[in-house]
Amino acid sequence: MIPIAYLGCLGIACLVALTDWRRAIYWAIALDFLRDPVRKLTPDEPVLITVSVLGLWAIITAAAWSQSHQEISRAMREHSKIMYAFRLLLIAIIPGCVLSLVMYPGGYKMMILGVVSYLAPFAGIVLGYLISLRPKELGKIFQFYCIVNGIALVSVIGEYCQLGWPGFGGMRGMHWIRYSDGEIVQLIAGWYRSPDIMGLHAAQVVMFSLTLALHQQKHKSPFWILLAIFGCLCLLLSGRRKMLGMPLVYAASLVLLCYWRKILRFQRVIVPVAMMAMLLGGIFLVATDRYVSSEYTNFAGTLFTRGAARYQELVGGSVQQTVAQSGVIGTGIGTATQGAYHLVNQKGMGSWQEDGVSRVFRELGIFGVVFVVVAGVYLLRGVSDAVTVVPRNWHGAMSQLSFVAIVIANLASFTVSHQQFSGDPASGIIVLLLLGMSLGIGTLARLTFRSPRRPQVSIRHSKPGMATPWGVA
């Protein structure tokens, strides 16, 4: 009965997407969470429930494309480097597709899974770009995401307190634990299907909430900072170091980007927000020391004492082992993608690639990696062009850098562990929405200020009622 109700809601969301794809994004965010408890409460835990929301994203993308030809054509002209990066990625995955089709029985299934995991996030760039052209929607989407997942994260506390609510914990037969210095750390998933997925959403809530605290009205900042602190508590209980590190990468990246762009407004805003965050952070540390078992805080501390060594082990050592096993040409697209084991028998195919870098080496080979690196360079140049065209005194400049910082944090997580993205392209779409928004803010700056050669224009000198990335000035 529960799966039927969920699929019914999914069908309604698809109908909504055909008429108003922007509204359907809110449905997609809500269903993205609901699919995990629904799947766990279904007797056979079908994988279809997890991937079904990807169909909704596909309809949203198709509807947006059909209704926004003019805007997308302009985006392709203005951000030609991004398009070139997309073409290079297409070239990179072709040999891997051929290998999967030729080498494995039923390899076409694995090929489709791999292609979707590589290309679906680009749909997020398109959607994010179109959303940013209506600036009022940016804040609403972030708020909705934080509220939905903030409510869902209550289940993390419930599982930790052993309340026994239906749908707690990971998938059946899975019990996530970590051993650290003689201590056993029980990883918490809540209503999410794994601690990794819970940790990813908790990290996004932290980063989105901090972004909202920086950009919304001052009287609303305490609420968002409190929500960020709650997200940090859930991150602690996830027991996933790579997720705990994401907010740190976000904060460091945002500071460096604002310093690079010489964002003066950042200095005025960050001081009161930082002081409030430090105060609440102190309360958080005292509370966790009293109410959270010490093994969680001890394990989280290893992020600083062992994080670098663990990163080198996962990425550097795994790449060497992968090249030795898979050779120059790789083993085919999809072979290291999360969920491929449901489609083909992968026995005898070598070790599992946990980090995202060795996954690319295994699936695409040296040839594909070269093209992926070049595509990454063009993507970076395209984003840099979109950032530098925005006047540094405009309200949208810091919003844009906040989006880029969140993308960097997710990229850092991907390099360490790709499963939450490769096995769930919807997670990648949500992240790439932010990248598309940052490109769209560059377009807004061109339309608003007409000339990219006026870097010192202030929003205060613009016309009353001018649109900004968070509303109307």
matplotlib code that plots the C-alpha trace (Angstrom):
import matplotlib.pyplot as plt

x = [0.0, 2.8, 4.7, 1.4, 0.8, 4.4, 4.2, 0.8, 2.5, 5.3, 2.8, 1.1, 4.5, 5.2, 1.9, 2.8, 6.2, 4.5, 2.6, 5.0, 8.4, 9.6, 6.9, 7.7, 11.3, 9.7, 8.0, 11.3, 13.0, 10.3, 10.1, 13.9, 13.7, 10.4, 11.7, 14.1, 11.6, 9.1, 11.7, 12.7, 9.1, 8.4, 9.0, 11.4, 13.1, 12.9, 15.7, 13.1, 11.7, 15.2, 15.7, 12.1, 12.6, 15.1, 12.2, 10.6, 13.9, 14.0, 10.4, 11.3, 14.4, 12.4, 9.7, 12.2, 14.0, 10.8, 9.6, 12.8, 14.5, 15.5, 17.1, 19.0, 20.3, 21.5, 23.2, 25.0, 26.3, 27.4, 28.9, 30.5, 33.3, 30.7, 29.3, 32.8, 33.4, 30.2, 31.3, 34.6, 32.9, 30.8, 34.0, 35.5, 32.7, 32.4, 35.2, 33.9, 30.4, 31.8, 33.7, 30.6, 28.5, 31.2, 32.6, 29.6, 26.4, 23.6, 26.3, 23.8, 22.1, 25.4, 26.2, 22.9, 23.5, 27.0, 26.0, 23.1, 25.4, 27.9, 25.5, 22.4, 24.1, 24.4, 20.6, 21.1, 23.2, 20.5, 17.8, 19.9, 20.6, 16.9, 15.9, 18.4, 16.7, 13.9, 15.9, 13.1, 13.0, 16.6, 15.9, 12.6, 14.3, 17.0, 14.5, 12.3, 15.2, 16.5, 13.0, 12.2, 15.5, 15.6, 12.4, 13.7, 16.9, 14.8, 14.8, 18.5, 18.0, 15.1, 17.3, 20.1, 17.7, 16.4, 12.8, 12.0, 10.0, 9.3, 11.9, 14.9, 18.3, 19.9, 18.6, 17.9, 20.9, 23.2, 24.6, 27.1, 29.8, 33.3, 36.2, 38.3, 41.0, 39.2, 35.8, 32.8, 31.0, 27.4, 26.6, 23.1, 21.0, 17.6, 14.9, 17.6, 18.7, 22.4, 24.6, 26.3, 23.1, 22.0, 25.4, 25.3, 21.9, 22.9, 26.0, 23.9, 21.5, 24.5, 25.9, 22.5, 21.5, 24.7, 24.3, 20.7, 22.0, 24.5, 22.0, 18.6, 17.3, 19.3, 16.3, 16.1, 19.8, 19.5, 17.0, 19.2, 22.3, 20.4, 19.4, 23.0, 24.1, 21.4, 22.8, 26.3, 24.9, 23.4, 26.8, 28.5, 26.1, 26.6, 30.1, 31.2, 34.4, 34.0, 30.7, 32.0, 34.6, 32.2, 31.1, 34.8, 35.7, 32.7, 33.7, 37.4, 36.4, 34.0, 36.5, 39.2, 36.8, 35.6, 39.2, 40.0, 37.1, 37.6, 34.0, 33.8, 30.2, 31.4, 33.6, 30.6, 28.2, 30.6, 31.6, 28.2, 27.3, 30.6, 30.2, 26.7, 27.9, 30.8, 28.4, 26.0, 28.9, 30.2, 26.7, 26.8, 30.1, 29.0, 25.7, 27.4, 29.9, 27.1, 24.4, 26.4, 28.6, 32.3, 33.1, 31.3, 33.3, 36.5, 35.9, 35.1, 38.4, 40.3, 39.2, 42.1, 44.5, 44.1, 42.2, 45.2, 46.6, 43.2, 42.7, 46.1, 45.3, 41.9, 42.8, 46.5, 46.8, 43.5, 44.4, 47.7, 45.9, 43.1, 45.5, 47.4, 44.2, 42.2, 45.0, 45.2, 41.7, 39.7, 36.9, 34.0, 31.5, 29.3, 31.6, 32.4, 29.1, 27.1, 24.2, 25.8, 25.8, 22.1, 22.4, 25.4, 27.6, 30.8, 32.8, 36.4, 36.4, 39.0, 38.7, 36.0, 36.7, 35.5, 36.9, 35.7, 39.1, 39.9, 36.3, 36.9, 40.3, 38.6, 35.5, 37.1, 40.7, 43.7, 42.1, 38.9, 40.7, 42.7, 39.5, 37.8, 40.7, 40.5, 36.8, 37.3, 39.7, 37.2, 34.5, 36.6, 37.4, 33.7, 32.8, 35.6, 34.3, 30.8, 32.2, 34.5, 31.7, 29.7, 30.4, 32.0, 29.8, 26.6, 24.5, 24.6, 28.4, 28.5, 25.5, 27.3, 30.5, 28.4, 27.0, 30.5, 31.8, 29.1, 29.9, 33.6, 32.7, 30.6, 33.5, 35.9, 33.4, 33.1, 36.9, 36.9, 33.7, 31.5, 28.7, 26.2, 26.5, 27.2, 24.5, 22.0, 22.3, 19.5, 22.0, 24.4, 21.5, 20.8, 24.5, 24.8, 21.7, 24.0, 26.6, 23.9, 22.7, 26.1, 26.2, 22.8, 23.9, 26.6, 23.9, 21.8, 24.8, 25.2, 21.5, 21.4, 24.6, 24.8, 28.6, 30.9, 33.5, 31.9, 33.2, 32.5, 28.8, 26.9, 23.4, 22.5, 23.1, 20.8, 17.1, 14.6, 12.9, 15.9, 16.0, 18.7, 19.5, 17.5, 14.5, 14.1, 16.4]
y = [0.0, 2.4, 1.9, 2.4, 5.7, 6.8, 5.9, 7.7, 10.9, 10.4, 10.2, 13.4, 15.1, 14.1, 15.6, 18.8, 18.8, 18.9, 22.0, 23.8, 22.3, 24.8, 23.7, 20.1, 20.6, 21.0, 17.6, 16.1, 17.3, 15.9, 12.6, 12.3, 11.9, 9.9, 7.1, 5.8, 5.1, 3.8, 1.4, 0.2, -0.4, -2.5, -6.2, -6.8, -3.4, -2.8, -0.7, 0.7, 2.9, 4.5, 5.2, 6.2, 9.8, 10.1, 9.7, 12.8, 14.7, 13.6, 14.9, 18.2, 18.6, 17.8, 20.2, 23.0, 22.4, 22.6, 25.7, 27.7, 27.4, 31.0, 31.1, 27.8, 29.0, 32.2, 30.1, 28.0, 31.2, 32.9, 29.8, 28.1, 26.7, 24.7, 23.3, 22.4, 20.6, 18.6, 17.5, 16.4, 14.3, 12.7, 11.7, 10.4, 7.9, 6.5, 3.8, 2.8, 2.3, 0.1, -2.0, -2.6, -3.6, -6.0, -7.5, -8.3, -10.2, -7.7, -5.0, -2.5, -2.3, -1.4, 1.0, 2.9, 3.1, 4.5, 7.0, 8.3, 8.8, 10.8, 12.9, 13.4, 16.0, 18.3, 18.4, 20.1, 22.8, 23.6, 23.6, 25.7, 28.3, 28.6, 28.9, 31.7, 33.8, 34.2, 35.3, 35.0, 31.2, 30.7, 31.3, 29.4, 26.3, 26.3, 26.9, 24.1, 21.7, 22.6, 22.3, 18.9, 17.4, 19.1, 17.4, 14.1, 14.4, 14.2, 10.5, 10.4, 11.5, 9.1, 6.1, 7.2, 7.3, 3.9, 5.0, 2.2, 4.1, 2.2, 2.7, 3.4, 2.1, 1.0, -1.6, -5.1, -7.2, -4.1, -3.0, -0.1, 0.0, 1.5, 0.4, 3.2, 3.0, 0.0, 1.7, 0.6, 3.4, 2.6, 4.5, 6.1, 6.3, 7.4, 7.2, 7.4, 4.2, 4.5, 6.6, 7.9, 9.3, 10.7, 12.3, 13.8, 15.4, 16.6, 18.2, 19.9, 21.2, 22.7, 24.4, 25.6, 26.9, 28.8, 30.3, 31.4, 32.8, 34.9, 36.2, 36.4, 39.1, 39.3, 38.4, 35.1, 34.2, 32.6, 30.0, 29.0, 28.8, 26.6, 24.3, 24.2, 23.2, 20.5, 19.3, 19.1, 16.9, 14.5, 14.6, 13.5, 10.6, 9.5, 8.5, 9.4, 11.5, 12.5, 14.1, 15.8, 17.5, 19.0, 22.0, 22.7, 22.6, 24.9, 27.4, 27.5, 27.7, 30.6, 32.6, 32.1, 32.9, 36.1, 37.1, 36.4, 38.5, 41.2, 41.0, 43.8, 42.9, 39.5, 41.1, 43.1, 40.1, 37.3, 38.9, 38.8, 35.5, 34.0, 35.2, 33.8, 30.5, 30.3, 30.9, 28.2, 26.0, 26.2, 25.2, 22.4, 21.1, 21.2, 19.5, 16.7, 16.1, 15.5, 13.8, 12.1, 9.0, 9.8, 7.3, 9.6, 12.7, 10.7, 9.2, 12.7, 13.9, 11.5, 13.7, 16.0, 13.4, 10.7, 12.5, 13.3, 9.8, 8.2, 10.5, 9.5, 5.8, 6.0, 8.1, 7.6, 4.0, 3.0, 4.7, 2.7, -0.6, 0.2, 0.9, -2.3, -4.3, -2.6, -1.6, 1.4, 0.9, 0.3, -2.2, -0.4, 2.3, 1.3, -1.4, 0.7, 2.5, 1.9, -0.4, -2.2, -5.4, -5.5, -5.7, -8.0, -10.5, -8.7, -11.5, -11.6, -8.0, -6.8, -4.7, -2.2, 1.5, 3.6, 6.9, 8.8, 9.2, 5.5, 4.9, 7.1, 5.3, 1.9, 2.7, 5.0, 4.1, 6.4, 7.8, 8.8, 10.3, 12.6, 13.9, 14.2, 16.3, 18.6, 18.9, 19.8, 22.6, 24.0, 23.7, 25.6, 28.3, 28.7, 29.1, 31.6, 33.7, 33.7, 34.7, 37.5, 39.1, 39.8, 43.2, 42.5, 45.0, 43.5, 41.4, 38.5, 38.2, 36.5, 34.4, 33.1, 32.3, 30.5, 28.2, 27.5, 26.8, 24.2, 22.5, 22.4, 20.7, 18.1, 17.6, 17.0, 14.4, 12.7, 12.3, 10.3, 8.3, 8.3, 5.9, 8.5, 10.3, 7.5, 5.2, 8.1, 10.7, 12.7, 13.7, 14.9, 16.9, 18.8, 19.7, 20.8, 22.9, 25.2, 25.3, 26.3, 29.0, 30.4, 30.6, 32.2, 34.9, 35.8, 36.2, 38.3, 40.5, 41.0, 41.8, 44.1, 46.1, 45.7, 45.9, 43.4, 46.2, 47.9, 45.8, 48.5, 49.0, 48.8, 47.4, 50.5, 52.6, 50.6, 51.1, 50.5, 47.1, 45.5, 41.8, 40.2, 36.5, 36.5, 38.7, 42.4, 45.2]
z = [0.0, 0.9, -2.4, -4.4, -2.5, -3.2, -6.9, -7.1, -5.7, -8.2, -11.0, -9.9, -9.7, -13.3, -14.4, -12.5, -14.3, -17.7, -16.8, -14.4, -14.1, -11.6, -9.1, -9.8, -8.5, -5.0, -5.5, -6.6, -3.4, -1.2, -3.0, -3.0, 0.8, 0.9, -1.4, 1.3, 4.1, 1.5, 0.1, 3.6, 4.5, 1.4, 1.9, -1.0, -0.8, -4.6, -6.2, -8.6, -5.8, -5.3, -9.0, -9.8, -8.9, -11.7, -14.1, -12.6, -13.0, -16.6, -17.2, -15.5, -17.7, -20.9, -19.9, -19.1, -22.4, -24.5, -22.7, -22.6, -26.0, -26.1, -22.7, -23.3, -26.6, -25.0, -22.3, -24.9, -26.5, -23.3, -21.7, -24.7, -22.5, -20.5, -23.7, -24.9, -21.6, -22.1, -25.6, -24.3, -21.6, -24.3, -26.2, -23.0, -22.3, -25.8, -25.5, -22.1, -23.6, -26.3, -23.8, -21.6, -24.7, -26.0, -22.8, -20.6, -21.1, -20.6, -20.6, -22.2, -18.8, -17.1, -20.0, -19.5, -15.7, -16.2, -18.9, -16.8, -13.8, -15.9, -17.9, -15.7, -13.6, -16.6, -16.5, -13.2, -14.8, -17.3, -14.6, -12.2, -14.9, -15.8, -12.1, -11.5, -14.2, -11.7, -8.6, -6.0, -6.6, -5.4, -1.7, -1.7, -3.1, -0.5, 2.3, 1.1, 0.9, 4.4, 5.9, 4.3, 5.2, 8.6, 9.5, 8.1, 10.1, 13.3, 12.6, 13.3, 16.9, 17.1, 16.0, 18.3, 21.2, 20.1, 19.8, 17.4, 14.8, 11.6, 8.8, 11.1, 10.1, 6.9, 4.4, 5.7, 6.3, 6.6, 9.9, 9.6, 12.3, 12.5, 14.7, 16.0, 18.7, 20.3, 20.2, 18.1, 16.4, 15.4, 12.3, 12.2, 9.1, 10.4, 7.7, 5.0, 3.3, 4.6, 6.8, 3.6, 2.2, 5.5, 6.0, 2.5, 3.1, 6.6, 5.1, 2.4, 5.1, 7.0, 3.9, 2.6, 6.0, 6.5, 3.0, 3.9, 7.2, 5.2, 2.7, 4.4, 6.7, 10.0, 12.1, 10.3, 10.6, 14.1, 12.8, 9.9, 12.1, 14.6, 11.8, 10.7, 14.2, 14.2, 10.9, 12.4, 15.2, 12.6, 10.7, 13.9, 14.3, 10.7, 11.5, 8.0, 7.9, 4.3, 5.1, 8.2, 6.1, 3.6, 5.7, 6.4, 2.7, 2.1, 4.7, 3.5, -0.1, 0.5, 2.4, -0.3, -3.1, -1.4, -0.7, -4.4, -5.5, -2.8, -1.6, 1.0, 1.9, 3.0, 5.7, 7.0, 7.1, 8.2, 11.5, 13.2, 11.7, 12.7, 16.2, 16.5, 15.0, 17.5, 20.4, 19.2, 18.3, 21.9, 23.1, 20.6, 21.9, 25.5, 24.6, 22.6, 25.3, 27.7, 25.6, 22.7, 23.4, 23.3, 20.5, 18.0, 19.0, 19.2, 15.7, 14.3, 15.7, 13.5, 10.5, 11.6, 12.8, 10.1, 7.3, 5.1, 5.4, 4.7, 1.7, 0.3, 0.9, -0.8, -3.8, -4.5, -3.5, -5.1, -8.5, -8.7, -7.9, -10.4, -13.3, -12.5, -12.6, -15.3, -17.7, -20.0, -21.6, -18.4, -17.9, -19.3, -18.2, -15.3, -13.9, -10.8, -10.6, -7.5, -8.2, -11.2, -9.2, -9.6, -13.3, -14.1, -12.3, -11.5, -9.9, -10.8, -12.0, -9.4, -6.2, -5.5, -6.2, -3.3, -4.4, -7.5, -9.1, -9.4, -10.5, -13.6, -14.2, -14.1, -16.2, -18.8, -18.9, -19.5, -22.7, -21.0, -18.0, -20.3, -21.8, -18.4, -17.2, -20.2, -19.8, -16.2, -17.2, -19.6, -17.0, -14.5, -17.1, -17.9, -14.2, -13.7, -16.6, -15.1, -11.7, -12.9, -14.9, -11.8, -10.1, -6.8, -4.9, -6.2, -3.8, -6.2, -6.1, -2.7, -3.5, -6.6, -4.6, -2.0, -4.7, -6.1, -2.6, -2.0, -5.4, -4.4, -1.1, -2.9, -5.4, -2.5, -1.1, -4.6, -4.9, -1.6, -2.2, -5.3, -4.3, -3.2, -6.5, -9.1, -7.7, -7.3, -10.1, -8.5, -5.8, -8.5, -10.1, -6.9, -6.6, -10.3, -9.9, -7.9, -10.6, -13.1, -10.7, -10.5, -14.3, -14.4, -11.9, -14.4, -17.1, -14.7, -14.2, -17.9, -18.4, -15.3, -15.8, -19.6, -19.6, -17.9, -17.7, -14.7, -11.8, -9.2, -9.7, -6.4, -6.1, -4.1, -7.2, -9.4, -10.1, -7.3, -7.7, -9.5, -9.1, -7.1, -6.5, -3.3, -4.1, -5.0, -4.0]

ax = plt.figure().add_subplot(projection="3d")
ax.plot(x, y, z, "-o")
ax.set_aspect("equal")
plt.show()
